[in-house]
Amino acid sequence: MNNLFAKIKSSLIIKIVLVLALGTIGFTVLSYSTNEILIRQKMIPKVRYNAINYSNLILQKLENKPDTLRAADISKELGVFIAIVNDSIEWKSKKNHSLISQEDLDNIDFQPDTWAGFYRGLHIVQKKNNTTFYISLEDNDEGVSYFKEIIAVSNTFYFLLMILLIYWALKKLLSPVNKLSDGLHASSEGNFKQFLSTKRTDELGYLINSFNRMNKQVDHMIKAKDQLIMDVSHEMRSPLTRIKLASEFIQEDDTRKSILEDTQELEMMITEILETERLKSVYGGIKKSEINLNSLIGDIILQYSNQKPGILFLSENSVVNYYGDKERLKLLFKNLIENALKYSKDSQKPIEVETKENKNKIMISIRDYGIGIPENQVEYIFEPFYRVDKSRSKKSGGYGLGLHLCKNIVAAHLGEINVTSAINIGTTLEIILPR
């Protein structure tokens, strides 16, 4: 027995089958109780008893005689069907009304030679002095329909009740599905620290426990990866510093220039890696202050004033105040402007930087007329080290960690960054910062 209960407890399918089976049994029992006990054993006998007494009163008025004239008056007065049959006559108050057979009715124990019951109506048959009297208190299916209506209404009620109970039971059984769905949604957004509690030992309990183990492992792997990146980045700073210092003693030529450029690029990459990780840290988050974005962006543009194809700065207002992290925003706009310059060197049109604002948000757009990005690859450019064209060199085809860091900076300010681009037409990046 214990094994049976353990098997039921550990099987979701068995639980669902049991719920459906119990619901079906419950409906059957309630329906039978109404039909058999309430109607057949309680209501019908009482109705039949009253009908016999009513029939006796009619026969008393007829004095138990086959008086068809008197019977016609009573039938008309009371609205009942009366038929009188013996060896000499067969009379009916309604000619098209068929006579009920005694076999279709119940024999009445407390009154001899009397039959009564429901058969396409409520009927009484009595024999008096070799004459059979047929009395129908309800024509056609009136009486039967009444009881059918009771049964139909009660069965409908019981059916709906069972549906509600089954729904409640199944909802409770499957409640971990909603919990798991919320957990999966949170995991899809990068939250792997959550733990779903459960005492279930069935398939859903096993699934939740597996989900918890997966989350724990993924979280551990992400932490290990982040720590590795941080450690490697820190360790790389010292040899890079030595390389940079040693290159200063090399005579001016292309080799020295190449070494310095590569060293600078590696330093920038390390800075971006560390900055990205700091944004994720509780202690390295954004530090907000009041900033004039137009002034901040204008200072950055001045640094690139000599680079082709040039930069055009547009703004509706001279001052656009925003409460944010000045250093992170400076890094954001610097990266975006550098990318725009890098991929539009051969363009005849300058890069357009524009700021707009309203009461709820600030919009900054950076538009270039350069080589553009294939439409099917736009969504991937914010991934670390993504290359639009795998065959391109790092000089022309890679975004490093720059755009990945940009996206993180915007997200840290609860904003969004959108990209539209087309090959040989150009690229527009729009940053939306909520106030």
TACORLIN-V232523 format. One record per residue. RES is the residue in one small letter. SS is DSSP state (helix for helix, strand for strand, loop for the rest). BURIAL is 1 if it has 9 or more other C-alpha atoms within 8 Angstrom, else 0. D_CENTER is the distance of its C-alpha to the mean C-alpha in Angstrom with 1 decimal. Layout:
BEGIN
res:RES ss:SS burial:BURIAL d_center:D_CENTER
res:RES ss:SS burial:BURIAL d_center:D_CENTER
END
This chain:
BEGIN
res:m ss:loop burial:0 d_center:39.2
res:n ss:helix burial:0 d_center:37.7
res:n ss:helix burial:0 d_center:36.7
res:l ss:helix burial:0 d_center:34.9
res:f ss:helix burial:0 d_center:32.9
res:a ss:helix burial:0 d_center:32.1
res:k ss:helix burial:0 d_center:30.9
res:i ss:helix burial:1 d_center:28.7
res:k ss:helix burial:1 d_center:27.3
res:s ss:loop burial:1 d_center:26.5
res:s ss:loop burial:1 d_center:25.0
res:l ss:helix burial:1 d_center:21.5
res:i ss:helix burial:0 d_center:22.6
res:i ss:helix burial:0 d_center:25.7
res:k ss:helix burial:1 d_center:23.7
res:i ss:helix burial:1 d_center:21.5
res:v ss:helix burial:0 d_center:24.8
res:l ss:helix burial:0 d_center:26.5
res:v ss:helix burial:1 d_center:24.0
res:l ss:helix burial:1 d_center:24.3
res:a ss:helix burial:0 d_center:28.1
res:l ss:helix burial:0 d_center:28.6
res:g ss:helix burial:1 d_center:26.8
res:t ss:helix burial:1 d_center:29.0
res:i ss:helix burial:0 d_center:32.1
res:g ss:helix burial:1 d_center:31.3
res:f ss:helix burial:1 d_center:31.0
res:t ss:helix burial:0 d_center:34.3
res:v ss:helix burial:0 d_center:36.2
res:l ss:helix burial:1 d_center:35.3
res:s ss:helix burial:1 d_center:36.1
res:y ss:helix burial:1 d_center:39.3
res:s ss:helix burial:1 d_center:40.2
res:t ss:helix burial:1 d_center:40.0
res:n ss:helix burial:1 d_center:41.8
res:e ss:helix burial:1 d_center:44.4
res:i ss:helix burial:1 d_center:45.2
res:l ss:helix burial:1 d_center:44.5
res:i ss:helix burial:1 d_center:45.7
res:r ss:helix burial:1 d_center:48.1
res:q ss:helix burial:1 d_center:49.7
res:k ss:helix burial:1 d_center:49.6
res:m ss:helix burial:1 d_center:49.3
res:i ss:helix burial:1 d_center:51.2
res:p ss:helix burial:1 d_center:54.3
res:k ss:helix burial:0 d_center:54.6
res:v ss:helix burial:0 d_center:54.3
res:r ss:helix burial:1 d_center:56.7
res:y ss:helix burial:0 d_center:59.2
res:n ss:helix burial:0 d_center:59.2
res:a ss:helix burial:1 d_center:59.6
res:i ss:helix burial:1 d_center:62.7
res:n ss:helix burial:0 d_center:64.2
res:y ss:helix burial:0 d_center:63.6
res:s ss:helix burial:1 d_center:65.2
res:n ss:helix burial:0 d_center:68.2
res:l ss:helix burial:0 d_center:68.7
res:i ss:helix burial:1 d_center:68.8
res:l ss:helix burial:1 d_center:71.3
res:q ss:helix burial:0 d_center:73.4
res:k ss:helix burial:0 d_center:73.7
res:l ss:helix burial:1 d_center:74.8
res:e ss:loop burial:0 d_center:77.1
res:n ss:loop burial:1 d_center:75.8
res:k ss:loop burial:0 d_center:77.7
res:p ss:loop burial:0 d_center:76.7
res:d ss:loop burial:0 d_center:77.3
res:t ss:helix burial:0 d_center:75.3
res:l ss:helix burial:0 d_center:76.3
res:r ss:helix burial:0 d_center:75.2
res:a ss:helix burial:1 d_center:72.0
res:a ss:helix burial:1 d_center:71.2
res:d ss:helix burial:0 d_center:71.6
res:i ss:helix burial:1 d_center:69.4
res:s ss:helix burial:1 d_center:66.7
res:k ss:helix burial:0 d_center:66.7
res:e ss:helix burial:0 d_center:66.8
res:l ss:helix burial:0 d_center:64.0
res:g ss:loop burial:0 d_center:61.9
res:v ss:loop burial:1 d_center:62.0
res:f ss:strand burial:1 d_center:63.1
res:i ss:strand burial:1 d_center:66.4
res:a ss:strand burial:1 d_center:68.2
res:i ss:strand burial:1 d_center:71.7
res:v ss:strand burial:1 d_center:72.9
res:n ss:loop burial:1 d_center:76.2
res:d ss:loop burial:0 d_center:79.0
res:s ss:loop burial:0 d_center:80.3
res:i ss:loop burial:0 d_center:77.3
res:e ss:strand burial:0 d_center:73.6
res:w ss:strand burial:0 d_center:72.3
res:k ss:strand burial:1 d_center:68.7
res:s ss:loop burial:1 d_center:67.7
res:k ss:loop burial:0 d_center:65.3
res:k ss:loop burial:0 d_center:66.7
res:n ss:loop burial:0 d_center:63.4
res:h ss:loop burial:0 d_center:62.0
res:s ss:loop burial:0 d_center:62.0
res:l ss:loop burial:0 d_center:63.3
res:i ss:loop burial:0 d_center:61.1
res:s ss:loop burial:0 d_center:62.3
res:q ss:helix burial:0 d_center:63.2
res:e ss:helix burial:0 d_center:61.3
res:d ss:helix burial:0 d_center:58.0
res:l ss:loop burial:1 d_center:58.6
res:d ss:strand burial:1 d_center:59.1
res:n ss:strand burial:0 d_center:62.6
res:i ss:loop burial:1 d_center:63.2
res:d ss:loop burial:0 d_center:64.9
res:f ss:loop burial:0 d_center:66.3
res:q ss:loop burial:0 d_center:68.0
res:p ss:loop burial:0 d_center:69.9
res:d ss:loop burial:1 d_center:69.7
res:t ss:strand burial:1 d_center:66.4
res:w ss:strand burial:1 d_center:63.1
res:a ss:strand burial:1 d_center:59.9
res:g ss:strand burial:1 d_center:56.2
res:f ss:strand burial:1 d_center:53.3
res:y ss:loop burial:1 d_center:53.6
res:r ss:loop burial:1 d_center:52.4
res:g ss:loop burial:1 d_center:53.5
res:l ss:strand burial:1 d_center:55.4
res:h ss:strand burial:1 d_center:58.9
res:i ss:strand burial:1 d_center:62.1
res:v ss:strand burial:1 d_center:65.1
res:q ss:strand burial:1 d_center:68.3
res:k ss:strand burial:1 d_center:71.8
res:k ss:strand burial:1 d_center:74.8
res:n ss:loop burial:0 d_center:78.3
res:n ss:loop burial:0 d_center:77.6
res:t ss:strand burial:1 d_center:75.2
res:t ss:strand burial:1 d_center:71.5
res:f ss:strand burial:1 d_center:69.4
res:y ss:strand burial:1 d_center:65.9
res:i ss:strand burial:1 d_center:63.8
res:s ss:strand burial:1 d_center:60.2
res:l ss:strand burial:1 d_center:58.7
res:e ss:strand burial:1 d_center:55.5
res:d ss:loop burial:1 d_center:55.6
res:n ss:loop burial:0 d_center:53.3
res:d ss:loop burial:1 d_center:49.9
res:e ss:helix burial:1 d_center:49.8
res:g ss:helix burial:1 d_center:50.0
res:v ss:helix burial:1 d_center:47.9
res:s ss:helix burial:0 d_center:45.2
res:y ss:helix burial:0 d_center:45.1
res:f ss:helix burial:1 d_center:44.4
res:k ss:helix burial:0 d_center:41.9
res:e ss:helix burial:0 d_center:40.0
res:i ss:helix burial:0 d_center:40.0
res:i ss:helix burial:1 d_center:38.7
res:a ss:helix burial:0 d_center:36.0
res:v ss:helix burial:0 d_center:34.8
res:s ss:helix burial:1 d_center:34.8
res:n ss:helix burial:1 d_center:33.1
res:t ss:helix burial:0 d_center:30.4
res:f ss:helix burial:0 d_center:29.9
res:y ss:helix burial:1 d_center:30.0
res:f ss:helix burial:1 d_center:27.5
res:l ss:helix burial:0 d_center:25.0
res:l ss:helix burial:0 d_center:25.8
res:m ss:helix burial:1 d_center:25.2
res:i ss:helix burial:1 d_center:21.9
res:l ss:helix burial:0 d_center:20.8
res:l ss:helix burial:1 d_center:22.3
res:i ss:helix burial:1 d_center:20.8
res:y ss:helix burial:0 d_center:17.3
res:w ss:helix burial:0 d_center:18.0
res:a ss:helix burial:1 d_center:19.6
res:l ss:helix burial:1 d_center:16.8
res:k ss:helix burial:0 d_center:14.2
res:k ss:helix burial:0 d_center:16.7
res:l ss:helix burial:1 d_center:17.4
res:l ss:loop burial:0 d_center:13.9
res:s ss:helix burial:0 d_center:13.0
res:p ss:helix burial:1 d_center:13.8
res:v ss:helix burial:0 d_center:10.8
res:n ss:helix burial:0 d_center:8.6
res:k ss:helix burial:1 d_center:11.6
res:l ss:helix burial:1 d_center:11.9
res:s ss:helix burial:0 d_center:8.5
res:d ss:helix burial:0 d_center:9.6
res:g ss:helix burial:1 d_center:13.0
res:l ss:helix burial:0 d_center:12.3
res:h ss:helix burial:0 d_center:10.8
res:a ss:helix burial:1 d_center:14.0
res:s ss:helix burial:1 d_center:16.1
res:s ss:helix burial:0 d_center:15.1
res:e ss:loop burial:0 d_center:16.5
res:g ss:loop burial:0 d_center:19.6
res:n ss:loop burial:0 d_center:19.4
res:f ss:loop burial:1 d_center:21.0
res:k ss:loop burial:0 d_center:22.7
res:q ss:loop burial:0 d_center:20.0
res:f ss:loop burial:0 d_center:20.8
res:l ss:loop burial:1 d_center:18.6
res:s ss:loop burial:0 d_center:20.9
res:t ss:loop burial:0 d_center:21.1
res:k ss:loop burial:0 d_center:24.0
res:r ss:loop burial:0 d_center:22.6
res:t ss:loop burial:1 d_center:25.0
res:d ss:loop burial:1 d_center:23.1
res:e ss:helix burial:1 d_center:21.1
res:l ss:helix burial:1 d_center:18.0
res:g ss:helix burial:1 d_center:20.5
res:y ss:helix burial:1 d_center:22.2
res:l ss:helix burial:0 d_center:19.0
res:i ss:helix burial:1 d_center:18.3
res:n ss:helix burial:1 d_center:22.0
res:s ss:helix burial:0 d_center:22.0
res:f ss:helix burial:0 d_center:19.2
res:n ss:helix burial:1 d_center:21.3
res:r ss:helix burial:0 d_center:24.4
res:m ss:helix burial:0 d_center:22.8
res:n ss:helix burial:1 d_center:21.8
res:k ss:helix burial:1 d_center:25.3
res:q ss:helix burial:0 d_center:27.0
res:v ss:helix burial:1 d_center:25.2
res:d ss:helix burial:1 d_center:25.9
res:h ss:helix burial:0 d_center:29.5
res:m ss:helix burial:0 d_center:29.9
res:i ss:helix burial:0 d_center:28.7
res:k ss:helix burial:0 d_center:31.1
res:a ss:helix burial:0 d_center:33.9
res:k ss:helix burial:0 d_center:33.4
res:d ss:helix burial:1 d_center:33.4
res:q ss:helix burial:0 d_center:36.5
res:l ss:helix burial:0 d_center:38.2
res:i ss:helix burial:1 d_center:37.7
res:m ss:helix burial:1 d_center:39.1
res:d ss:helix burial:0 d_center:42.0
res:v ss:helix burial:0 d_center:42.9
res:s ss:helix burial:1 d_center:42.8
res:h ss:helix burial:1 d_center:45.0
res:e ss:helix burial:0 d_center:47.4
res:m ss:helix burial:1 d_center:47.7
res:r ss:helix burial:1 d_center:49.0
res:s ss:helix burial:0 d_center:52.4
res:p ss:helix burial:0 d_center:53.4
res:l ss:helix burial:1 d_center:52.2
res:t ss:helix burial:0 d_center:54.4
res:r ss:helix burial:0 d_center:57.3
res:i ss:helix burial:1 d_center:56.8
res:k ss:helix burial:1 d_center:56.7
res:l ss:helix burial:0 d_center:59.8
res:a ss:helix burial:0 d_center:61.6
res:s ss:helix burial:1 d_center:60.9
res:e ss:loop burial:0 d_center:62.8
res:f ss:loop burial:0 d_center:66.0
res:i ss:loop burial:0 d_center:65.5
res:q ss:loop burial:0 d_center:67.5
res:e ss:loop burial:0 d_center:65.7
res:d ss:loop burial:0 d_center:64.6
res:d ss:helix burial:0 d_center:61.5
res:t ss:helix burial:0 d_center:60.8
res:r ss:helix burial:1 d_center:60.7
res:k ss:helix burial:1 d_center:58.5
res:s ss:helix burial:0 d_center:56.0
res:i ss:helix burial:1 d_center:55.9
res:l ss:helix burial:1 d_center:55.3
res:e ss:helix burial:0 d_center:52.5
res:d ss:helix burial:0 d_center:50.8
res:t ss:helix burial:1 d_center:51.3
res:q ss:helix burial:0 d_center:49.9
res:e ss:helix burial:0 d_center:46.8
res:l ss:helix burial:1 d_center:46.2
res:e ss:helix burial:1 d_center:46.7
res:m ss:helix burial:0 d_center:44.1
res:m ss:helix burial:1 d_center:41.7
res:i ss:helix burial:1 d_center:42.3
res:t ss:helix burial:0 d_center:41.9
res:e ss:helix burial:1 d_center:38.5
res:i ss:helix burial:1 d_center:37.3
res:l ss:helix burial:1 d_center:38.5
res:e ss:helix burial:1 d_center:37.1
res:t ss:helix burial:1 d_center:33.6
res:e ss:helix burial:1 d_center:33.8
res:r ss:helix burial:1 d_center:35.2
res:l ss:helix burial:1 d_center:32.2
res:k ss:helix burial:0 d_center:30.0
res:s ss:loop burial:0 d_center:32.5
res:v ss:loop burial:0 d_center:32.3
res:y ss:loop burial:0 d_center:36.0
res:g ss:loop burial:0 d_center:36.0
res:g ss:loop burial:1 d_center:33.5
res:i ss:loop burial:1 d_center:34.4
res:k ss:loop burial:0 d_center:37.4
res:k ss:loop burial:0 d_center:37.2
res:s ss:strand burial:0 d_center:40.2
res:e ss:strand burial:0 d_center:41.1
res:i ss:strand burial:1 d_center:41.6
res:n ss:strand burial:1 d_center:43.0
res:l ss:helix burial:1 d_center:40.9
res:n ss:helix burial:1 d_center:43.5
res:s ss:helix burial:0 d_center:46.2
res:l ss:helix burial:1 d_center:44.2
res:i ss:helix burial:1 d_center:43.3
res:g ss:helix burial:1 d_center:46.9
res:d ss:helix burial:0 d_center:48.4
res:i ss:helix burial:1 d_center:46.3
res:i ss:helix burial:1 d_center:47.4
res:l ss:helix burial:0 d_center:51.0
res:q ss:helix burial:0 d_center:50.8
res:y ss:loop burial:0 d_center:50.1
res:s ss:loop burial:0 d_center:52.5
res:n ss:loop burial:0 d_center:54.7
res:q ss:loop burial:0 d_center:52.1
res:k ss:loop burial:0 d_center:51.6
res:p ss:loop burial:1 d_center:50.2
res:g ss:loop burial:1 d_center:50.1
res:i ss:strand burial:1 d_center:47.5
res:l ss:strand burial:0 d_center:47.2
res:f ss:strand burial:0 d_center:45.7
res:l ss:strand burial:0 d_center:44.4
res:s ss:strand burial:1 d_center:43.3
res:e ss:loop burial:0 d_center:43.2
res:n ss:loop burial:0 d_center:44.5
res:s ss:loop burial:0 d_center:46.8
res:v ss:loop burial:0 d_center:44.8
res:v ss:loop burial:1 d_center:41.0
res:n ss:strand burial:0 d_center:40.4
res:y ss:strand burial:1 d_center:37.3
res:y ss:strand burial:1 d_center:36.6
res:g ss:strand burial:1 d_center:35.8
res:d ss:loop burial:1 d_center:37.2
res:k ss:helix burial:1 d_center:40.3
res:e ss:helix burial:0 d_center:41.0
res:r ss:helix burial:1 d_center:37.4
res:l ss:helix burial:1 d_center:37.3
res:k ss:helix burial:1 d_center:40.8
res:l ss:helix burial:1 d_center:39.6
res:l ss:helix burial:1 d_center:36.6
res:f ss:helix burial:1 d_center:38.8
res:k ss:helix burial:1 d_center:41.6
res:n ss:helix burial:1 d_center:39.4
res:l ss:helix burial:1 d_center:38.0
res:i ss:helix burial:1 d_center:41.5
res:e ss:helix burial:0 d_center:43.0
res:n ss:helix burial:1 d_center:40.6
res:a ss:helix burial:1 d_center:41.2
res:l ss:helix burial:1 d_center:45.0
res:k ss:helix burial:0 d_center:44.7
res:y ss:loop burial:1 d_center:43.1
res:s ss:loop burial:1 d_center:45.1
res:k ss:loop burial:1 d_center:48.7
res:d ss:loop burial:0 d_center:50.0
res:s ss:loop burial:1 d_center:48.5
res:q ss:loop burial:0 d_center:50.8
res:k ss:loop burial:0 d_center:48.4
res:p ss:loop burial:1 d_center:47.7
res:i ss:strand burial:1 d_center:44.3
res:e ss:strand burial:1 d_center:42.9
res:v ss:strand burial:1 d_center:41.3
res:e ss:strand burial:1 d_center:40.1
res:t ss:strand burial:1 d_center:38.7
res:k ss:strand burial:1 d_center:37.2
res:e ss:strand burial:1 d_center:35.9
res:n ss:loop burial:0 d_center:34.6
res:k ss:loop burial:0 d_center:33.8
res:n ss:loop burial:0 d_center:30.3
res:k ss:strand burial:1 d_center:30.7
res:i ss:strand burial:1 d_center:33.2
res:m ss:strand burial:1 d_center:33.0
res:i ss:strand burial:1 d_center:35.2
res:s ss:strand burial:1 d_center:35.6
res:i ss:strand burial:1 d_center:37.8
res:r ss:strand burial:1 d_center:38.9
res:d ss:strand burial:1 d_center:41.2
res:y ss:loop burial:1 d_center:42.8
res:g ss:loop burial:1 d_center:43.0
res:i ss:loop burial:1 d_center:42.1
res:g ss:loop burial:1 d_center:38.3
res:i ss:loop burial:1 d_center:35.4
res:p ss:loop burial:1 d_center:34.1
res:e ss:helix burial:0 d_center:31.0
res:n ss:helix burial:0 d_center:29.2
res:q ss:helix burial:1 d_center:30.1
res:v ss:helix burial:1 d_center:29.3
res:e ss:helix burial:0 d_center:25.9
res:y ss:helix burial:0 d_center:27.8
res:i ss:loop burial:1 d_center:30.7
res:f ss:loop burial:1 d_center:29.2
res:e ss:loop burial:1 d_center:29.2
res:p ss:loop burial:1 d_center:32.2
res:f ss:loop burial:0 d_center:35.4
res:y ss:loop burial:1 d_center:33.7
res:r ss:strand burial:1 d_center:36.4
res:v ss:loop burial:1 d_center:35.9
res:d ss:loop burial:0 d_center:38.7
res:k ss:loop burial:0 d_center:39.4
res:s ss:loop burial:0 d_center:43.0
res:r ss:loop burial:1 d_center:43.6
res:s ss:loop burial:0 d_center:45.4
res:k ss:loop burial:0 d_center:44.0
res:k ss:loop burial:0 d_center:46.2
res:s ss:loop burial:0 d_center:44.3
res:g ss:loop burial:1 d_center:41.0
res:g ss:strand burial:1 d_center:39.2
res:y ss:loop burial:1 d_center:37.2
res:g ss:loop burial:1 d_center:37.6
res:l ss:loop burial:1 d_center:35.6
res:g ss:helix burial:1 d_center:36.4
res:l ss:helix burial:1 d_center:33.2
res:h ss:helix burial:1 d_center:31.0
res:l ss:helix burial:1 d_center:32.8
res:c ss:helix burial:1 d_center:32.5
res:k ss:helix burial:1 d_center:28.7
res:n ss:helix burial:1 d_center:28.8
res:i ss:helix burial:1 d_center:31.2
res:v ss:helix burial:1 d_center:29.2
res:a ss:helix burial:1 d_center:26.0
res:a ss:helix burial:1 d_center:28.2
res:h ss:loop burial:1 d_center:29.1
res:l ss:loop burial:0 d_center:25.4
res:g ss:loop burial:1 d_center:26.2
res:e ss:strand burial:1 d_center:25.3
res:i ss:strand burial:1 d_center:27.5
res:n ss:strand burial:0 d_center:27.3
res:v ss:strand burial:1 d_center:29.6
res:t ss:strand burial:0 d_center:31.0
res:s ss:strand burial:1 d_center:33.8
res:a ss:strand burial:1 d_center:35.9
res:i ss:loop burial:1 d_center:38.7
res:n ss:loop burial:0 d_center:42.1
res:i ss:loop burial:1 d_center:40.8
res:g ss:strand burial:1 d_center:39.4
res:t ss:strand burial:1 d_center:36.4
res:t ss:strand burial:1 d_center:34.9
res:l ss:strand burial:1 d_center:33.0
res:e ss:strand burial:1 d_center:31.5
res:i ss:strand burial:1 d_center:30.8
res:i ss:strand burial:1 d_center:29.0
res:l ss:strand burial:1 d_center:29.8
res:p ss:strand burial:1 d_center:28.6
res:r ss:loop burial:0 d_center:31.4
END
